[in-house]
């Protein structure tokens, strides 16, 4: 499981607390508890999807977060959690993938998602200068809202469809 080394790296950081949100991608109800137990990592704090946590609970987690991590090992993936986090004006740590760099790079902390130590280092950097990253997230969100309001972002999305 991709998350295990990241969770273990985060667990040794006494200054960091974290929550695991399971999107239920690749979810198998019969195997879920077994997998987390065998990997030696805590079960998710929030389960999204059918039969899972409500959107209000997910929103509450985002609202109370200092930083949101959006990681993928795949190119061409635009993670929804990044947009949701920015809706709450939360700083982002994202994978060093072309689409995420293009969308969020200047305003996020970009990390090598294949290396747990790089992820933790990125979080440390962000937390050491949290107000700067928080201001970047707020500014990014406002720029995106202006683009949406003036129609330019909507036009780009319509052309891409």
C-alpha positions as CSV (number, residue, x, y, z in Angstrom):
1,X,0.0,0.0,0.0
2,X,1.4,3.4,-1.0
3,X,0.4,5.2,2.1
4,X,2.2,2.9,4.6
5,X,5.7,4.4,4.3
6,X,4.3,7.9,4.4
7,X,2.3,7.2,7.6
8,X,5.4,5.6,9.3
9,X,7.5,8.7,8.4
10,X,4.8,11.0,9.8
11,X,4.5,9.0,13.0
12,X,8.1,9.7,14.0
13,X,7.5,13.4,13.7
14,X,6.3,14.4,17.2
15,X,5.3,17.9,16.1
16,X,2.9,16.6,13.4
17,X,-0.5,15.1,13.8
18,X,-2.4,13.9,10.8
19,X,-5.7,12.3,9.7
20,X,-6.1,9.7,7.1
21,X,-9.0,10.2,4.7
22,X,-9.9,7.0,2.7
23,X,-11.5,7.9,-0.6
24,X,-12.6,4.3,-1.0
25,X,-10.7,4.0,-4.2
26,X,-9.6,0.3,-4.4
27,X,-11.8,-0.3,-1.4
28,X,-12.6,-3.9,-0.3
29,X,-14.7,-4.0,2.8
30,X,-13.6,-7.5,3.8
31,X,-9.9,-6.6,3.5
32,X,-9.8,-3.1,4.8
33,X,-9.2,-3.7,8.5
34,X,-6.8,-6.5,7.7
35,X,-4.7,-4.4,5.4
36,X,-4.2,-1.6,7.8
37,X,-3.5,-3.9,10.7
38,X,-0.9,-5.9,8.7
39,X,0.8,-2.7,7.5
40,X,1.0,-1.5,11.1
41,X,-0.7,1.8,10.4
42,X,-3.8,3.3,12.0
43,X,-7.2,2.9,10.2
44,X,-8.5,5.9,8.3
45,X,-10.1,8.7,10.4
46,X,-12.6,9.4,7.7
47,X,-14.2,7.2,5.0
48,X,-15.7,8.9,2.0
49,X,-18.2,7.4,-0.4
50,X,-21.3,5.2,0.0
51,X,-21.8,4.3,3.6
52,X,-18.9,6.5,4.7
53,X,-18.5,9.8,6.4
54,X,-20.7,12.7,5.4
55,X,-19.5,15.6,3.3
56,X,-19.9,17.7,6.5
57,X,-17.4,15.6,8.4
58,X,-15.0,15.7,5.5
59,X,-15.4,19.5,5.3
60,X,-14.8,19.7,9.0
61,X,-11.5,17.8,8.7
62,X,-10.4,20.2,5.9
63,X,-11.6,23.3,7.9
64,X,-9.5,22.3,10.9
65,X,-6.4,21.3,9.0
66,X,-3.3,23.4,8.9
67,X,-2.1,21.7,5.7
68,X,-3.6,19.3,3.1
69,X,-1.5,16.7,1.4
70,X,-2.5,15.6,-2.1
71,X,-0.3,12.8,-3.4
72,X,-0.3,10.6,-6.5
73,X,2.3,8.5,-8.2
74,X,0.7,8.9,-11.6
75,X,1.1,11.6,-14.2
76,X,-2.1,13.3,-15.6
77,X,-4.0,13.0,-12.3
78,X,-5.6,16.2,-11.0
79,X,-6.5,15.4,-7.4
80,X,-9.9,16.7,-6.3
81,X,-8.7,17.1,-2.7
82,X,-6.4,19.9,-3.9
83,X,-9.4,22.0,-5.1
84,X,-11.4,21.1,-2.0
85,X,-8.5,22.2,0.2
86,X,-8.2,25.5,-1.6
87,X,-11.9,26.0,-1.2
88,X,-11.0,26.2,2.5
89,X,-7.9,28.3,1.7
90,X,-5.6,25.6,3.0
91,X,-1.9,25.3,2.1
92,X,-1.0,22.3,-0.1
93,X,1.7,19.7,-0.3
94,X,1.4,18.0,-3.7
95,X,3.2,15.4,-5.8
96,X,5.8,16.6,-8.2
97,X,3.7,15.7,-11.3
98,X,3.3,17.9,-14.3
99,X,-0.4,18.6,-14.0
100,X,-0.1,19.4,-10.2
101,X,3.0,21.6,-10.8
102,X,1.1,23.5,-13.5
103,X,-2.0,24.0,-11.4
104,X,-0.6,24.6,-8.0
105,X,3.2,24.6,-8.1
106,X,3.9,28.3,-7.4
107,X,1.6,28.3,-4.5
108,X,2.1,24.8,-3.0
109,X,5.0,22.8,-1.7
110,X,5.9,20.3,-4.4
111,X,7.4,17.0,-3.2
112,X,8.6,13.6,-4.6
113,X,5.7,11.4,-3.7
114,X,7.9,8.3,-4.1
115,X,10.1,9.3,-1.1
116,X,8.5,9.6,2.4
117,X,11.5,11.5,3.6
118,X,10.9,14.2,0.9
119,X,7.2,14.4,1.9
120,X,8.1,14.9,5.6
121,X,10.8,17.5,4.6
122,X,8.2,19.3,2.5
123,X,5.8,19.4,5.5
124,X,8.5,20.7,7.7
125,X,9.3,23.4,5.3
126,X,5.7,24.4,5.0
127,X,5.0,24.3,8.8
128,X,8.1,26.4,9.5
129,X,6.7,29.1,7.2
130,X,3.0,28.3,7.5
131,X,1.8,31.9,7.3
132,X,3.6,32.4,3.9
133,X,2.0,29.2,2.5
134,X,-1.4,30.1,4.0
135,X,-1.3,33.5,2.3
136,X,-0.3,31.8,-1.0
137,X,-3.3,29.5,-0.7
138,X,-5.6,32.4,0.0
139,X,-4.2,34.4,-2.9
140,X,-4.5,31.4,-5.2
141,X,-8.1,30.8,-4.2
142,X,-9.0,34.4,-4.9
143,X,-7.3,34.4,-8.3
144,X,-9.1,31.3,-9.3
145,X,-12.5,32.7,-8.1
146,X,-11.9,35.8,-10.2
147,X,-11.0,33.7,-13.2
148,X,-14.2,31.7,-12.7
149,X,-16.3,34.8,-12.2
150,X,-15.0,36.6,-15.3
151,X,-15.6,33.4,-17.4
152,X,-12.0,32.7,-18.5
153,X,-11.6,29.5,-16.5
154,X,-15.0,28.3,-17.6
155,X,-14.0,28.9,-21.3
156,X,-10.8,26.9,-20.9
157,X,-12.7,24.0,-19.3
158,X,-15.4,24.1,-22.0
159,X,-12.7,23.9,-24.7
160,X,-11.1,21.0,-23.0
161,X,-14.4,19.0,-22.8
